[in-house]
């Protein structure tokens, strides 16, 4: 696992939290929730690609 992945996830979290706070304070809670869900989906897509590459390397290691 690369350190860049951790920095990407942290950056997404910071950006999403700032946007959510701005939207909630302006009275747009629904858009804030959409921003949070979009950030969650982006983070999950990053993690899922890493898990997929982990399973591929395990399959090649054991010759499955």
C-alpha positions as CSV (number, residue, x, y, z in Angstrom):
1,X,0.0,0.0,0.0
2,X,1.3,3.4,-1.0
3,X,1.3,6.5,1.2
4,X,-0.3,8.4,-1.7
5,X,-3.5,6.5,-1.1
6,X,-3.7,7.7,2.5
7,X,-3.1,11.3,1.4
8,X,-5.8,11.0,-1.3
9,X,-8.3,9.7,1.2
10,X,-7.4,12.4,3.7
11,X,-7.7,15.1,1.0
12,X,-11.1,13.9,0.0
13,X,-12.2,13.9,3.6
14,X,-11.0,17.4,4.2
15,X,-12.6,18.8,1.1
16,X,-15.9,17.0,1.7
17,X,-16.1,18.2,5.3
18,X,-15.4,21.8,4.3
19,X,-18.0,21.7,1.6
20,X,-20.5,20.0,3.8
21,X,-20.1,22.7,6.5
22,X,-20.4,25.5,4.0
23,X,-23.6,24.0,2.6
24,X,-25.1,23.2,6.0
25,X,-24.5,26.8,7.3
26,X,-26.1,28.2,4.1
27,X,-29.2,26.1,4.7
28,X,-28.7,23.5,2.0
29,X,-28.5,20.3,4.1
30,X,-29.7,18.1,1.2
31,X,-26.8,19.2,-1.1
32,X,-24.4,18.7,1.9
33,X,-25.6,15.1,2.2
34,X,-25.1,14.6,-1.5
35,X,-21.5,15.9,-1.2
36,X,-20.8,13.5,1.6
37,X,-22.2,10.6,-0.4
38,X,-20.1,11.5,-3.4
39,X,-17.0,11.7,-1.2
40,X,-17.8,8.3,0.2
41,X,-18.2,6.8,-3.2
42,X,-14.9,8.3,-4.4
43,X,-13.1,6.9,-1.4
44,X,-14.7,3.5,-1.8
45,X,-13.7,3.3,-5.4
46,X,-10.1,4.1,-4.4
47,X,-10.1,1.4,-1.7
48,X,-11.9,-1.2,-3.9
49,X,-9.3,-0.9,-6.6
50,X,-6.5,-1.5,-4.1
51,X,-8.4,-4.5,-2.6
52,X,-8.8,-5.9,-6.2
53,X,-5.0,-5.6,-6.8
54,X,-4.4,-7.2,-3.5
55,X,-6.5,-10.2,-4.4
56,X,-4.8,-10.4,-7.8
57,X,-1.4,-10.5,-6.2
58,X,-2.6,-13.2,-3.8
59,X,-3.9,-15.3,-6.6
60,X,-0.6,-15.1,-8.5
61,X,1.4,-15.8,-5.3
62,X,-0.5,-19.0,-4.7
63,X,-1.0,-19.9,-8.3
64,X,-4.8,-20.0,-8.2
